[in-house]
Each structure stands twice: as structure tokens, then as C-alpha cells.
Amino acid sequence: MKIVDSNVAFSASHEFIQRHERHQSLVVQGKGQAKQEISNDEPAENTMPAEAAVQVSLSGATPGNSSTGPVMAPAIPETEKPEADLNMRILKLLFEKIFGHPIRIMDPARLQEQAPAEATGGGQEAGPGQEEAGWGIAYDFSESHYEYEAATFSAQGVIRTADGREIDFSVELAMSREFATSKEIHLRAGDALKDPLVVNFDAEAARLTRTTFAFDIDADGRPDQISFVGPGSGFLALDRNGDGTVNDGSELFGALDGDGFRELAAHDSDGNGWIDENDPVYDRLRIWTRDSNGNSRLLALGAGGIGAIYLGHVDTPFALKDDSGAFQGQVRSSGIFLGEDGRVGTIQQLDLVA
């Protein structure tokens, strides 16, 4: 083939987006002391859409005489990723040396569902027989990285050959890729974070109010300042002395020993994995709510449309923060309840900062 004449035009575009976010918070609290919060919420490092386009027209030229440089987005500095695993191991060893207590790290990648049979604890009554450490630490770390890249190329033109042919052509090429990754680490130590069960009878998930109120959640005779759950949710309570009010954390599930589902499972008298009308405790359980004026109300399960509470649950760590980003608490695990009308709702255990 011999080329007599040609008219060729190129066009190309390139787009690259990169976003990296990292959030860290550390809450330290001693018994009877105000909590101390340290946060390091790095703003998102965004590489805005970098679009580059070029058009080149080549008329009456042979490929050997003309060329175009590559179309490239501006150089993007590489984000240094934190050595989160190593940092957590160091932090764990440090805290264990300081406080002389073992601590645990919850990794969402290893979440395992806890069956109702495991939650029953052999049918033993759960009680607050654990000695309090008198301090508490909550560390939360999250990191996410996102990349998107796309490039297009097109060529069109007319080519005339020596044998009289005229070739009109158009070629298009598109390439794209997308990548996202995320990681979360949550560390809890001590006993200053309390873990009451919350029933979301008219809400999808638990939320915490920004305002706090005085309540003796650890039943030590001294009031603590805690947040309450938002509208549509309430703390699951057992009015043990029948006085029509929740006096302290001993009448909640999980506020003293940190395992509300296990405490509740101790009342599963027929061992079917549910708290239902077969269990004597069902009629004594209440949902503790508060209105916007701070007035308390105890709602019976039946009045709230709740027919049965499933004792199985799974770890669902999720940080609860207010509008300014201040740490309020942590969702620890989630389960379900069955409504009298057949609907299914959620029940959650919260790590509540007191």
C-alpha cells in the first residue's frame, strides 16, 4: 500500500480522581473524672478531577514526520499510608504496661455471629460480679482510599492511496479503572464505657442526643453524665423493684458487666433463643424513653408492638459522634426483634461514654 495523501485528527482525554481520608480519636476517662478526648481527623486529601484533552490535525504528512506527546494528568503526590497494624500493637502493649490489665482489639474483618446458644452462657444468671477497673479508654481509627482513572482516545480522517482508494475512518478507545479500600480499628479497655441494650422500636438504628443528663449508670451511688438515645429508640430496662422508674444501671442490660445480650439471655426460661411471652420476664421488660423536655416514660414491650427479642447478635462496631465530630459512644453489636405485626426491627448494644 502506498499513501498519496492523508488528513488525520487525534483527540484524547484523561481524568484522575484520588481521595484519601483518615480519622483517629482517643477518649480517656478515669472514674469520677471528666473524659479527655484527642482527635486527629485529617481532612480528605482530594485530587480533583484532572482533565486533559488534546487535538492534533495532521494533513499531508507521513507518520514519521509528526508526533504528539502523551496526554498526562498533573503529577499527584503519593499519600503515605499509616502503619496501622504496627501502631495498634505498640499501643496495645503500652496500655497493658501502664494499667496492668489485658485489653482487646475488635477487628471488623473478623466479625463472627454469636449464636443464641452461646449467648445464654449455660443459662446462668448474669450479674455485676466483676470488679471495676475505674478507668476507660476508647480508640477508633478509620482510613479509606479511593481512586478513579479514565482515558479516551479517538482518531478520524481520510486517507488516499496510490491505487485510487479513499478511506474514511474513525477509531475510538476508552479505558477506565476504579479502586476503593477501607480499614477500621476499634480498641476498648477498662470499664468507663458502659454497654446498655437499646431497642429501636420506631427507628432504623440508635442515635445519641447531644445533650447529656445525670444518671447513675454504673450503680455506684454517684450520678454520671451520659447521652440518651434519640427519638424512636429506648433503653431496654427491667424495673426490678417495681417503683415505675429506672433508678440506676442495675435495671438496664449490659450497663454493669458490658454484655447486655448475655444478661438478657439468662431470662430465656424455655431456651428457644428468644425472649417472648413464654418467658416470665417478658411482661416485666420496659423500653425507657425520654421526650425533648427530659420526661421519662417506661413502655411495655407489647405496647411498643414488640412480640419477641432474638438473643443472637453480631458485632457491628460503629462510632457515634455529634455534628461537631465529638465522640459520644460506639455501637458494639446488633440483633433483631419481631413485632406483633410481623415487622422486624433492630436491637443494639452501645458502648456509652459515662
TIFIBA-456550 format. One line per field, with one value per residue (C-alpha): residue in one letter; residue number from 0; x, y, z. Coordinates in nm, 4 decimals. Each point is the difference from the previous one (the first is absolute). Layout:
BEGIN
rest <- (A:...)
nr <- (NUM:...)
xx <- (X:...)
yy <- (Y:...)
zz <- (Z:...)
//
This chain:
BEGIN
rest <- (M:K:I:V:D:S:N:V:A:F:S:A:S:H:E:F:I:Q:R:H:E:R:H:Q:S:L:V:V:Q:G:K:G:Q:A:K:Q:E:I:S:N:D:E:P:A:E:N:T:M:P:A:E:A:A:V:Q:V:S:L:S:G:A:T:P:G:N:S:S:T:G:P:V:M:A:P:A:I:P:E:T:E:K:P:E:A:D:L:N:M:R:I:L:K:L:L:F:E:K:I:F:G:H:P:I:R:I:M:D:P:A:R:L:Q:E:Q:A:P:A:E:A:T:G:G:G:Q:E:A:G:P:G:Q:E:E:A:G:W:G:I:A:Y:D:F:S:E:S:H:Y:E:Y:E:A:A:T:F:S:A:Q:G:V:I:R:T:A:D:G:R:E:I:D:F:S:V:E:L:A:M:S:R:E:F:A:T:S:K:E:I:H:L:R:A:G:D:A:L:K:D:P:L:V:V:N:F:D:A:E:A:A:R:L:T:R:T:T:F:A:F:D:I:D:A:D:G:R:P:D:Q:I:S:F:V:G:P:G:S:G:F:L:A:L:D:R:N:G:D:G:T:V:N:D:G:S:E:L:F:G:A:L:D:G:D:G:F:R:E:L:A:A:H:D:S:D:G:N:G:W:I:D:E:N:D:P:V:Y:D:R:L:R:I:W:T:R:D:S:N:G:N:S:R:L:L:A:L:G:A:G:G:I:G:A:I:Y:L:G:H:V:D:T:P:F:A:L:K:D:D:S:G:A:F:Q:G:Q:V:R:S:S:G:I:F:L:G:E:D:G:R:V:G:T:I:Q:Q:L:D:L:V:A)
nr <- (0:1:2:3:4:5:6:7:8:9:10:11:12:13:14:15:16:17:18:19:20:21:22:23:24:25:26:27:28:29:30:31:32:33:34:35:36:37:38:39:40:41:42:43:44:45:46:47:48:49:50:51:52:53:54:55:56:57:58:59:60:61:62:63:64:65:66:67:68:69:70:71:72:73:74:75:76:77:78:79:80:81:82:83:84:85:86:87:88:89:90:91:92:93:94:95:96:97:98:99:100:101:102:103:104:105:106:107:108:109:110:111:112:113:114:115:116:117:118:119:120:121:122:123:124:125:126:127:128:129:130:131:132:133:134:135:136:137:138:139:140:141:142:143:144:145:146:147:148:149:150:151:152:153:154:155:156:157:158:159:160:161:162:163:164:165:166:167:168:169:170:171:172:173:174:175:176:177:178:179:180:181:182:183:184:185:186:187:188:189:190:191:192:193:194:195:196:197:198:199:200:201:202:203:204:205:206:207:208:209:210:211:212:213:214:215:216:217:218:219:220:221:222:223:224:225:226:227:228:229:230:231:232:233:234:235:236:237:238:239:240:241:242:243:244:245:246:247:248:249:250:251:252:253:254:255:256:257:258:259:260:261:262:263:264:265:266:267:268:269:270:271:272:273:274:275:276:277:278:279:280:281:282:283:284:285:286:287:288:289:290:291:292:293:294:295:296:297:298:299:300:301:302:303:304:305:306:307:308:309:310:311:312:313:314:315:316:317:318:319:320:321:322:323:324:325:326:327:328:329:330:331:332:333:334:335:336:337:338:339:340:341:342:343:344:345:346:347:348:349:350:351:352:353)
xx <- (0.0000:0.1225:-0.1415:-0.0468:-0.1747:-0.1581:-0.1906:0.0124:-0.1290:0.0623:-0.1838:0.0585:-0.1135:0.1122:-0.1652:0.1468:-0.1633:0.1643:-0.1391:0.1588:-0.1564:0.1193:-0.1742:0.1306:-0.1484:0.1107:-0.2259:0.1516:-0.2057:0.0685:-0.2688:-0.1617:0.2001:-0.0996:0.0852:0.2957:-0.0281:0.2753:-0.0989:0.1996:-0.2464:0.2080:-0.1965:-0.0527:0.2959:-0.1670:0.1465:-0.2710:-0.0990:0.3014:-0.1189:0.2388:-0.0927:0.1948:-0.0922:0.2578:-0.0632:0.2509:-0.0475:0.2163:0.2634:0.1471:-0.0036:0.3760:0.0011:-0.2591:-0.0733:-0.1963:0.1167:-0.1937:-0.3036:0.0638:-0.1697:0.2032:0.2298:-0.1708:0.2009:-0.0138:-0.1866:0.1934:-0.2144:0.0185:0.1366:-0.3256:0.0630:0.3407:-0.1301:-0.2813:0.2358:0.2210:-0.3019:-0.1331:0.3299:0.0306:-0.3456:0.0485:0.3272:-0.1551:-0.3191:0.1067:-0.3134:-0.0402:-0.1882:-0.1798:-0.0083:-0.3119:0.0680:-0.3062:0.1686:-0.0406:-0.3582:-0.1685:-0.3633:-0.0650:-0.2722:-0.2772:0.1350:0.3294:-0.1774:-0.1827:0.3204:-0.1320:-0.3138:0.1834:-0.1339:0.2200:0.0919:0.2351:0.2552:0.2971:0.2279:0.0113:0.3331:-0.0936:0.1261:-0.0848:0.1590:-0.1624:0.2145:-0.1499:0.1860:-0.1418:0.1691:-0.1355:0.1607:-0.1713:0.1363:-0.1668:0.1727:-0.1408:0.1534:-0.1431:0.1636:-0.1512:0.1341:-0.1825:0.0941:0.0309:0.2837:0.0599:0.2124:0.1900:-0.2500:-0.2796:-0.1682:-0.1281:-0.0337:-0.2185:0.0595:-0.0843:0.1486:-0.0907:0.1579:-0.1112:0.1772:-0.1033:0.0768:-0.1342:0.1396:-0.1202:0.1211:-0.0806:0.1165:-0.1321:0.1527:-0.1808:0.1635:-0.1747:0.1577:-0.1175:-0.3569:-0.0897:-0.1888:-0.3358:-0.1912:-0.3797:-0.2383:-0.2056:-0.3263:-0.0657:-0.3771:-0.0666:0.3462:0.2349:0.3052:0.0979:0.1089:0.1190:-0.1119:0.2498:-0.1222:0.0813:-0.1841:0.0920:-0.0533:0.1830:0.0701:0.2644:-0.2112:0.2773:-0.2160:0.1401:-0.1718:0.1735:-0.0527:-0.1182:-0.1731:-0.3452:-0.1190:-0.1913:-0.3681:-0.1293:0.2485:0.0146:0.2082:-0.1231:-0.0727:-0.1194:-0.1743:0.1334:-0.1536:-0.3276:0.0079:-0.0785:0.3347:0.3513:0.2093:0.3488:0.1959:-0.0875:-0.3442:0.1462:0.1584:0.3764:0.0663:0.1886:0.1725:0.0196:-0.1971:-0.3670:-0.0943:0.1464:-0.1874:-0.3235:0.0608:0.0037:-0.3775:-0.0688:-0.1838:-0.1039:0.3349:-0.1456:0.2468:-0.2672:-0.1411:-0.3726:-0.3266:0.1134:0.2536:-0.1271:0.2348:-0.1782:-0.2805:0.2508:0.2238:-0.0333:0.1339:0.1329:-0.0487:0.0339:-0.1724:0.1559:-0.0808:0.1840:-0.3124:0.0493:-0.2455:0.0022:-0.1686:-0.0984:0.1260:-0.3529:-0.0948:0.2987:-0.1178:0.2924:-0.0946:0.3388:0.3704:0.2537:0.3059:0.2404:0.2130:0.3051:0.2761:-0.0717:0.2568:-0.0978:0.1004:-0.2761:0.0969:-0.1859:-0.0171:0.3365:0.1703:0.0265:-0.0025:-0.3157:0.0057:0.0366:-0.2426:0.1415:-0.2413:-0.3420:-0.2858:-0.3690:-0.3458:-0.3261:-0.3019:-0.3532:-0.0900:0.2789:0.2459:0.3637:0.1956:0.3423:0.1385:0.3542:0.2597:0.1767:0.3338:-0.1201:0.2498:-0.0831)
yy <- (0.0000:0.3465:0.3097:0.2996:0.2371:-0.0033:0.2173:-0.1427:0.1484:-0.1310:0.0823:-0.1311:0.0656:-0.1104:0.0195:-0.1022:0.0240:-0.1012:0.0408:-0.1063:0.0470:-0.0936:0.0502:-0.0752:0.0647:-0.0911:0.0388:-0.0505:0.0161:-0.0796:-0.0826:0.3188:0.2081:0.1838:-0.1762:0.1240:-0.0154:0.0128:-0.0092:0.0113:0.0229:0.0725:0.1763:-0.1983:0.0225:0.0396:0.0178:0.1787:-0.1317:0.0655:0.0194:0.0384:-0.0010:0.0534:0.0161:-0.0299:0.0269:-0.1418:0.0878:-0.1259:-0.1375:-0.3417:-0.1555:0.0182:0.3775:0.0839:-0.1171:0.1019:-0.0285:-0.2112:0.1543:-0.0046:0.1303:0.2162:-0.1941:-0.1106:-0.0340:-0.3478:-0.0145:-0.1668:-0.2715:-0.0447:-0.3212:-0.0601:-0.3606:0.0740:0.3104:-0.1963:-0.2692:0.2660:0.1784:-0.3265:-0.0847:0.3540:0.0011:-0.3447:0.1142:0.3192:-0.1466:-0.3574:-0.1315:-0.1960:0.1853:-0.1213:0.1236:-0.0413:-0.0560:0.0305:-0.2307:-0.2853:0.0546:-0.3224:-0.0469:-0.1107:-0.2615:0.0171:-0.3169:0.1738:0.3065:-0.1948:-0.0708:-0.3376:0.1569:0.1614:0.3225:0.2883:0.2425:0.2873:-0.2153:0.1492:0.2470:0.3337:0.1254:0.3612:0.1280:-0.0317:0.0513:0.0110:0.0231:0.0119:0.0061:0.0036:0.0451:-0.0035:0.0378:0.0467:0.0269:0.0459:0.0393:0.0217:0.0713:0.0251:0.0089:0.0575:0.0388:0.0932:0.1094:-0.0774:-0.1936:-0.0168:-0.2735:-0.0279:-0.2469:0.2621:-0.1113:0.2536:-0.1376:0.1932:-0.1342:0.0582:-0.1863:0.0386:-0.1458:0.0310:-0.1237:0.0322:-0.1445:0.0479:-0.1057:0.0448:-0.1334:0.0713:-0.1088:0.0488:-0.0787:0.0344:-0.0485:-0.0083:-0.0378:0.0497:0.0470:0.3683:-0.0836:-0.1573:-0.2343:0.0190:-0.1620:0.2355:-0.0933:0.1889:-0.0440:0.2873:0.0746:-0.1780:0.0340:0.1546:0.3624:0.1962:0.3429:0.2815:0.1056:-0.2162:-0.0676:-0.1274:-0.3730:-0.2525:-0.2443:-0.2023:-0.0248:0.1309:0.2589:0.2923:0.1562:-0.0144:0.2289:-0.2070:0.0584:-0.1447:-0.1731:0.1980:-0.0161:-0.3438:-0.1797:-0.0838:-0.1905:-0.3490:-0.0005:-0.2325:0.1818:-0.2321:0.1772:0.0834:0.3706:0.1066:0.1623:-0.0956:0.0753:-0.0847:-0.2213:-0.3161:0.0189:0.0101:-0.2855:0.0172:0.3226:-0.1807:-0.3004:0.1200:-0.2867:0.0879:-0.2861:-0.2525:0.1591:-0.0110:-0.3613:-0.1063:0.0628:-0.2355:-0.2521:-0.2369:0.0171:0.0766:0.2818:0.2703:0.2141:-0.0340:-0.0470:-0.3488:0.1691:0.1551:0.2958:0.1101:0.1759:0.1757:0.1403:0.3659:0.2390:0.3119:0.3151:0.3724:0.2837:0.3306:0.1487:-0.2764:-0.1765:-0.3753:-0.2655:-0.3778:-0.1813:-0.3680:-0.2211:-0.0818:0.3679:0.0620:-0.2710:-0.2295:-0.3673:-0.1633:0.0871:-0.2274:-0.0739:-0.0514:0.2980:0.0962:0.2555:0.3228:0.2564:0.3529:0.3309:0.2376:0.3671:0.3279:0.2640:0.1437:-0.3393:-0.0494:-0.3650:-0.1009:-0.3766:-0.3097:-0.2545:-0.3324:-0.2639:-0.0342:-0.2478:-0.0066:-0.0049:-0.1224:0.2273:-0.1140:0.1070:-0.2095:0.2824:-0.0446:0.2723:0.0344:-0.0167:0.1238:0.0044:0.3333:0.0870:0.3097:0.2558:0.0785)
zz <- (0.0000:-0.0971:0.1702:-0.2257:0.2392:0.3450:0.2403:0.3535:0.3273:0.3511:0.3214:0.3493:0.3550:0.3421:0.3443:0.3349:0.3442:0.3255:0.3507:0.3269:0.3442:0.3456:0.3342:0.3483:0.3418:0.3505:0.3031:0.3459:0.3160:0.3639:0.2485:0.1229:-0.2452:-0.3123:-0.3221:-0.2021:-0.3753:-0.2592:-0.3645:-0.3187:-0.2831:-0.3051:-0.2727:-0.3138:-0.2320:-0.3342:-0.3426:-0.1881:-0.3400:-0.2193:-0.3549:-0.2900:-0.3646:-0.3173:-0.3631:-0.2739:-0.3708:-0.2437:-0.3654:-0.2825:0.2347:0.0477:0.3496:0.0234:-0.0201:0.2658:0.3520:0.3087:0.3586:0.2475:0.1661:0.3743:0.3121:0.2384:0.2298:0.3220:0.3213:0.1479:0.3286:0.2767:0.1526:0.3794:0.1370:0.1849:0.0965:0.1492:0.1751:0.1591:0.1263:0.1554:0.1508:0.1403:0.1677:0.1363:0.1579:0.1494:0.1586:0.1376:0.1445:0.0677:-0.1661:-0.3226:-0.2717:-0.3086:-0.3574:-0.2120:-0.3698:-0.2302:-0.2508:0.2455:0.1024:0.0991:0.0803:0.3522:0.0138:0.2604:0.1617:0.0604:0.1330:0.2687:0.1883:0.1120:0.1420:0.2901:0.1385:-0.1093:0.2700:0.0636:0.1798:-0.1776:0.1726:-0.1751:-0.1260:0.0672:-0.3341:-0.3647:-0.3384:-0.3434:-0.3120:-0.3499:-0.3286:-0.3524:-0.3352:-0.3534:-0.3398:-0.3361:-0.3527:-0.3351:-0.3355:-0.3505:-0.3391:-0.3498:-0.3409:-0.3411:-0.3494:-0.3178:-0.3452:-0.3697:-0.1657:-0.3765:-0.1511:-0.3277:-0.1431:0.0236:0.3193:0.2524:0.3525:0.2421:0.3549:0.3643:0.2984:0.3682:0.3133:0.3649:0.3133:0.3649:0.3404:0.3519:0.3376:0.3564:0.3328:0.3634:0.3425:0.3520:0.3376:0.3328:0.3382:0.3363:0.3421:0.3572:0.1112:-0.0442:-0.3184:0.0876:-0.2271:0.0404:-0.2467:-0.2176:-0.1721:-0.3241:0.0108:-0.2420:-0.1405:-0.2361:0.2244:0.3313:0.0220:0.3009:0.1121:0.0168:0.3427:0.3006:0.3237:0.3444:0.0519:0.2166:-0.2819:0.1874:0.3182:0.2243:0.1736:-0.1979:-0.3031:-0.3377:-0.2975:-0.2956:-0.3307:-0.0608:-0.3140:-0.2599:-0.0952:-0.0970:0.2253:0.3691:0.2520:0.0832:0.3726:0.2748:0.2837:0.2674:0.3005:-0.1747:0.0822:-0.3572:-0.0685:-0.1089:0.3072:-0.1255:-0.2391:0.1921:-0.1617:-0.3518:-0.1945:-0.0471:0.1877:0.2768:-0.1551:-0.3611:-0.1565:-0.0236:-0.2288:0.2449:0.2893:-0.1961:-0.1084:0.3648:-0.0011:-0.2938:0.2170:-0.2812:-0.1817:-0.3433:-0.0699:0.0335:0.2767:-0.0629:0.1871:0.1051:0.2275:0.3262:-0.0445:-0.3188:0.1880:0.2264:-0.2735:-0.0879:-0.2635:0.1699:-0.2092:0.0616:-0.1830:-0.1070:0.3427:0.1829:0.1253:0.0405:-0.1094:0.0435:-0.2875:0.0246:-0.2832:-0.1110:-0.0002:-0.2259:-0.2365:0.0834:0.0106:0.0529:0.0253:-0.1691:0.2127:-0.2880:-0.0970:-0.2013:0.0563:-0.1908:0.1213:-0.1018:0.1592:0.1090:-0.0185:0.0214:-0.2736:0.1029:-0.0149:0.3775:0.1039:0.1902:-0.0048:-0.2099:-0.1391:0.1135:-0.1324:-0.1609:0.0048:-0.0878:0.1523:-0.1489:0.0124:0.0711:-0.3538:-0.1538:-0.0564:0.0982:0.1785:0.1577:0.3515:0.0626:0.2735:0.0404:0.1530:0.1822:0.1301:0.3610)
//
